[in-house]
Amino acid sequence: MTLSFGREYLAIPGPSVTPDRVLNAMHRTAPNIYEGALVDMVAAMVPDLRRVARTKSDVAIYIANGHGAWEAAAMNVLAPGDKALVLATGRFAALWGMICERIGVAVEVIDFGKSDALDPEAVRARLAQDKVGEIKAVLTVQVDTATGVLNDIAALRAAIDAAGHDALLMVDCIASLGCDLFEMDAWGVDVMVAASQKGLMTPPGLGFVFANEKAQARRNPSVSFYWDWTNRMRPELFYQYFGGTAPTHHLLGLRAALDMIFEEGMEAVWHRHDVLARTAWAAFDAWGQGGPMEINIKEPARRSRAVTALKLGDDHGARLRRWVETNGGVTLGIGLGMSAPGYPNGEGFFRLGHMGHINAHMILGALGVIEAGLIALDIPHGTGALSAAAGVVSQG
Ligand SMILES: Cc1ncc(COP(=O)(O)O)c(C=O)c1O
């Protein structure tokens, strides 16, 4: 006997829920890729992508997931023998660093652990030692999807400037774009990497690399043809803009997603994510009062509005995930890259994705099912979580 039939909620932190409007926009035969409506649509889409990233910079669109966009960004500005400073706050910046190593870049990692944000002062101090400008780029994530941390990118830029260092600032916004406040130009980000499948509400398959003039001026002349962003920054070339056949259906879906974002308004999108994240935190805090549940990132200001990672201990995270999926139709995220004694595969953790096409009833519904799971599995927890969550929603 299960209560999971009905519309499921994929509450993993990406891919996120695809809106029907995006799916419907993709449900057609392929359009002409050389002239006509699709070409016009892409020309108009580029300024809209800039609006989401809050930048005047050019954007290259790759038929790729986030890993492809990472490699594209790295290949365009880093050459074998260059050095990159990677600021790790969980899993994803370190993986980006590994990709850099594979193309011959010397990678130095500052590891801030799995439950803290990066410390700008540590970055300033390291860069200040680099008198000869050996470090060509500083790489990090705005949000680490494994830990749920939100790094302070404006403070990171201030730290690089305070060190008087000329390295490029390269930021992964794959989990955060369209969810957490981000200002590429105002915060002085030189290269920003994003992907379609999270806040942009489009199926996985599009990777974006935004690059300002400083980054474009540092283009690695030996970048491979496919990743080279030169033609990909010129939408009027169209066929070459995509390095070949355009990703027709993803573009149609993305157009619908961008329309939804602008109809709501960028500030309203950020506000919705903020309120719904705080809704979930209110419930998690209340459950934690009477049991083992803990939000992985303690300081609310350093928590992502797109994803929250939770610690539940033993194998409670894995048990809870199985229960809510089987009995409630809600799929929670695994405890990615987390471990505890006796539980090496993140069994004691889970994550709630609250990114993209989500609203109050989805989050309150997911929280209600999680509470049912805690009761059914006899996992100790505090009371009043659902009314605390409803209270946050009621304040809007
Ligand atoms: C912050 C972040 N960066 C990079 C990636 C890698 O993206 P992909 O799995 O699409 O290659 C992910 C995936 O979840 C992510 O969350």
The ligand as an SDF file (V2000), in Angstrom:
LIG
                    3D

 16 16  0  0  0  0  0  0  0  0999 V2000
   27.5300   23.4100   -8.3440 C   0  0  0  0  0  0  0  0  0  0  0  0
   27.6570   22.3600   -9.4170 C   0  0  0  0  0  0  0  0  0  0  0  0
   28.6680   22.4480  -10.2780 N   0  0  0  0  0  0  0  0  0  0  0  0
   28.8210   21.5310  -11.2570 C   0  0  0  0  0  0  0  0  0  0  0  0
   27.9640   20.4690  -11.3770 C   0  0  0  0  0  0  0  0  0  0  0  0
   28.2040   19.4680  -12.4430 C   0  0  0  0  0  0  0  0  0  0  0  0
   27.1910   19.5640  -13.3960 O   0  0  0  0  0  0  0  0  0  0  0  0
   26.8160   18.3400  -14.3290 P   0  0  0  0  0  0  0  0  0  0  0  0
   26.4170   17.2040  -13.4350 O   0  0  0  0  0  0  0  0  0  0  0  0
   25.6750   18.8780  -15.1520 O   0  0  0  0  0  0  0  0  0  0  0  0
   27.9920   18.0010  -15.1530 O   0  0  0  0  0  0  0  0  0  0  0  0
   26.9060   20.3390  -10.5080 C   0  0  0  0  0  0  0  0  0  0  0  0
   25.9700   19.1980  -10.6010 C   0  0  0  0  0  0  0  0  0  0  0  0
   25.1380   18.9870   -9.7780 O   0  0  0  0  0  0  0  0  0  0  0  0
   26.7470   21.3150   -9.4990 C   0  0  0  0  0  0  0  0  0  0  0  0
   25.7300   21.2330   -8.6250 O   0  0  0  0  0  0  0  0  0  0  0  0
  1  2  1  0
  2  3  1  0
  2 15  2  0
  3  4  2  0
  4  5  1  0
  5  6  1  0
  5 12  2  0
  6  7  1  0
  7  8  1  0
  8  9  2  0
  8 10  1  0
  8 11  1  0
 12 13  1  0
 12 15  1  0
 13 14  2  0
 15 16  1  0
M  END
$$$$
